[in-house]
Amino acid sequence: MTALLTQYTTRAWEPTPAEHEFAEDLARAQTSAAWLRSGLREAPAGRLADVLIPAAAVLERESPLPEDLVLAVRRLLDAVAPPP
């Protein structure tokens, strides 16, 4: 997760327009396992979905939610989502 964020901030990875839109949709909601899994049903293929799928699996089986993972997901989505 943090590796993809680093690649994004250094411009080593550029999300597709569909990934930007997907990130924006997810960034608007409260972070939870159900929210992420639901959002992934509509995810465009790409690197963003590739890192979020395993994160969703961890969030689904961990209780309480691991705050470091939740924060990493939020940071990535907030960075990739286009500015308002």
Backbone as CSV, one residue per row, in Angstrom:
resi,resn,N_x,N_y,N_z,CA_x,CA_y,CA_z,C_x,C_y,C_z
1,MET,0.823,-1.176,0.000,0.000,0.000,0.000,0.878,1.255,0.000
2,THR,1.797,1.319,0.942,2.669,2.496,1.005,3.609,2.539,-0.200
3,ALA,3.963,1.373,-0.716,4.825,1.348,-1.905,4.105,1.978,-3.090
4,LEU,2.830,1.672,-3.254,2.078,2.257,-4.365,1.903,3.760,-4.162
5,LEU,1.683,4.175,-2.941,1.585,5.611,-2.664,2.893,6.319,-3.002
6,THR,3.994,5.712,-2.638,5.303,6.285,-2.972,5.487,6.351,-4.481
7,GLN,5.103,5.297,-5.174,5.215,5.305,-6.639,4.334,6.389,-7.246
8,TYR,3.178,6.610,-6.643,2.293,7.657,-7.131,2.904,9.039,-6.902
9,THR,3.396,9.275,-5.703,3.936,10.600,-5.388,5.216,10.904,-6.151
10,THR,5.947,9.877,-6.535,7.168,10.080,-7.324,6.906,9.971,-8.829
11,ARG,5.651,9.794,-9.163,5.216,9.687,-10.559,5.754,8.445,-11.278
12,ALA,6.128,7.428,-10.517,6.534,6.155,-11.111,5.299,5.354,-11.539
13,TRP,4.156,5.683,-10.943,2.883,5.059,-11.313,1.854,6.151,-11.502
14,GLU,1.141,6.091,-12.597,0.067,7.041,-12.866,-1.243,6.271,-12.998
15,PRO,-2.195,6.522,-12.111,-3.481,5.836,-12.199,-4.221,6.224,-13.478
16,THR,-5.025,5.297,-13.959,-5.875,5.584,-15.107,-6.991,6.523,-14.676
17,PRO,-7.660,7.164,-15.616,-8.810,7.993,-15.237,-9.862,7.191,-14.457
18,ALA,-10.070,5.942,-14.818,-11.037,5.100,-14.101,-10.576,4.852,-12.666
19,GLU,-9.271,4.686,-12.454,-8.753,4.502,-11.100,-8.900,5.779,-10.278
20,HIS,-8.684,6.931,-10.901,-8.908,8.204,-10.201,-10.368,8.311,-9.753
21,GLU,-11.291,8.000,-10.632,-12.712,8.080,-10.312,-13.083,7.071,-9.222
22,PHE,-12.556,5.881,-9.321,-12.791,4.843,-8.319,-12.289,5.296,-6.953
23,ALA,-11.088,5.850,-6.906,-10.524,6.346,-5.649,-11.380,7.461,-5.071
24,GLU,-11.871,8.325,-5.930,-12.723,9.419,-5.459,-14.002,8.869,-4.834
25,ASP,-14.624,7.884,-5.472,-15.842,7.288,-4.920,-15.573,6.660,-3.560
26,LEU,-14.479,5.932,-3.437,-14.151,5.285,-2.170,-13.743,6.290,-1.097
27,ALA,-13.070,7.348,-1.491,-12.574,8.330,-0.520,-13.697,9.078,0.176
28,ARG,-14.883,9.081,-0.398,-16.014,9.810,0.185,-16.654,9.091,1.367
29,ALA,-16.415,7.790,1.494,-17.113,6.984,2.494,-16.246,6.716,3.719
30,GLN,-16.869,6.218,4.762,-16.149,5.829,5.969,-15.465,4.491,5.731
31,THR,-14.255,4.340,6.220,-13.481,3.129,5.999,-14.007,1.975,6.839
32,SER,-14.327,0.874,6.144,-14.702,-0.371,6.809,-14.446,-1.506,5.828
33,ALA,-14.425,-2.712,6.325,-14.210,-3.865,5.457,-15.346,-3.991,4.444
34,ALA,-16.576,-3.824,4.899,-17.728,-3.949,4.000,-17.700,-2.872,2.917
35,TRP,-17.335,-1.653,3.317,-17.261,-0.541,2.364,-16.229,-0.827,1.290
36,LEU,-15.062,-1.331,1.697,-14.001,-1.583,0.734,-14.365,-2.748,-0.174
37,ARG,-14.883,-3.833,0.390,-15.266,-4.989,-0.420,-16.364,-4.607,-1.411
38,SER,-17.334,-3.835,-0.970,-18.410,-3.387,-1.847,-17.853,-2.530,-2.989
39,GLY,-16.978,-1.620,-2.654,-16.377,-0.766,-3.674,-15.549,-1.539,-4.677
40,LEU,-14.899,-2.582,-4.222,-14.049,-3.373,-5.109,-14.850,-4.145,-6.152
41,ARG,-16.122,-4.328,-5.916,-16.962,-4.995,-6.926,-17.030,-4.182,-8.203
42,GLU,-16.861,-2.884,-8.077,-16.925,-1.980,-9.224,-15.546,-1.473,-9.654
43,ALA,-14.507,-2.025,-9.072,-13.156,-1.514,-9.306,-12.688,-1.781,-10.733
44,PRO,-12.079,-0.777,-11.336,-11.442,-1.016,-12.630,-10.167,-1.842,-12.418
45,ALA,-9.840,-2.636,-13.389,-8.604,-3.416,-13.300,-7.419,-2.459,-13.221
46,GLY,-6.432,-2.844,-12.429,-5.241,-2.011,-12.329,-4.543,-2.177,-11.004
47,ARG,-3.485,-1.423,-10.837,-2.647,-1.520,-9.647,-3.381,-1.129,-8.373
48,LEU,-4.259,-0.155,-8.465,-4.986,0.284,-7.277,-5.822,-0.867,-6.720
49,ALA,-6.586,-1.520,-7.560,-7.380,-2.664,-7.110,-6.473,-3.786,-6.625
50,ASP,-5.347,-3.963,-7.281,-4.417,-5.035,-6.890,-3.924,-4.887,-5.455
51,VAL,-3.784,-3.668,-4.958,-3.344,-3.495,-3.566,-4.516,-3.409,-2.599
52,LEU,-5.677,-3.002,-3.085,-6.827,-2.889,-2.193,-7.501,-4.229,-1.911
53,ILE,-7.425,-5.170,-2.831,-8.054,-6.478,-2.624,-7.473,-7.180,-1.400
54,PRO,-6.138,-7.298,-1.275,-5.611,-7.917,-0.053,-5.913,-7.104,1.207
55,ALA,-5.952,-5.790,1.084,-6.284,-4.949,2.245,-7.701,-5.244,2.712
56,ALA,-8.621,-5.409,1.778,-10.003,-5.723,2.139,-10.075,-7.057,2.867
57,ALA,-9.309,-8.041,2.414,-9.302,-9.349,3.072,-8.816,-9.236,4.517
58,VAL,-7.784,-8.454,4.747,-7.271,-8.261,6.110,-8.310,-7.550,6.965
59,LEU,-8.914,-6.508,6.428,-9.907,-5.755,7.191,-11.124,-6.613,7.536
60,GLU,-11.460,-7.558,6.657,-12.616,-8.419,6.912,-12.368,-9.394,8.060
61,ARG,-11.146,-9.812,8.250,-10.890,-10.829,9.273,-10.312,-10.273,10.567
62,GLU,-9.931,-9.016,10.582,-9.350,-8.411,11.781,-10.383,-7.584,12.527
63,SER,-10.461,-7.813,13.812,-11.334,-6.998,14.649,-10.599,-6.719,15.950
64,PRO,-10.484,-5.507,16.354,-10.889,-4.287,15.672,-10.021,-4.032,14.434
65,LEU,-10.476,-3.114,13.609,-9.739,-2.803,12.385,-8.332,-2.326,12.714
66,PRO,-7.333,-2.855,12.010,-5.959,-2.395,12.247,-5.805,-0.945,11.770
67,GLU,-5.589,-0.054,12.711,-5.543,1.376,12.404,-4.460,1.733,11.392
68,ASP,-3.321,1.048,11.431,-2.269,1.366,10.472,-2.700,1.037,9.043
69,LEU,-3.435,-0.048,8.863,-3.921,-0.402,7.530,-5.020,0.556,7.085
70,VAL,-5.914,0.883,7.980,-6.979,1.835,7.648,-6.371,3.165,7.226
71,LEU,-5.387,3.629,7.964,-4.725,4.895,7.639,-4.010,4.807,6.291
72,ALA,-3.358,3.691,6.011,-2.670,3.512,4.721,-3.660,3.530,3.563
73,VAL,-4.801,2.877,3.735,-5.835,2.878,2.689,-6.339,4.301,2.473
74,ARG,-6.642,5.008,3.562,-7.142,6.379,3.441,-6.133,7.290,2.751
75,ARG,-4.871,7.180,3.139,-3.840,8.036,2.526,-3.739,7.779,1.027
76,LEU,-3.749,6.509,0.643,-3.656,6.179,-0.776,-4.858,6.708,-1.536
77,LEU,-6.051,6.463,-1.036,-7.249,6.928,-1.735,-7.315,8.454,-1.794
78,ASP,-6.973,9.110,-0.708,-6.990,10.575,-0.698,-5.978,11.155,-1.692
79,ALA,-4.846,10.503,-1.832,-3.837,10.994,-2.777,-4.278,10.790,-4.218
80,VAL,-4.856,9.618,-4.503,-5.199,9.275,-5.884,-6.483,9.954,-6.347
81,ALA,-7.401,10.199,-5.416,-8.654,10.868,-5.782,-8.338,12.255,-6.340
82,PRO,-9.003,12.618,-7.424,-8.731,13.955,-7.968,-9.199,15.032,-7.013
83,PRO,-8.527,16.156,-7.006,-8.943,17.241,-6.108,-10.340,17.719,-6.472
84,PRO,-11.080,18.217,-5.474,-12.465,18.693,-5.738,-12.491,19.885,-6.658
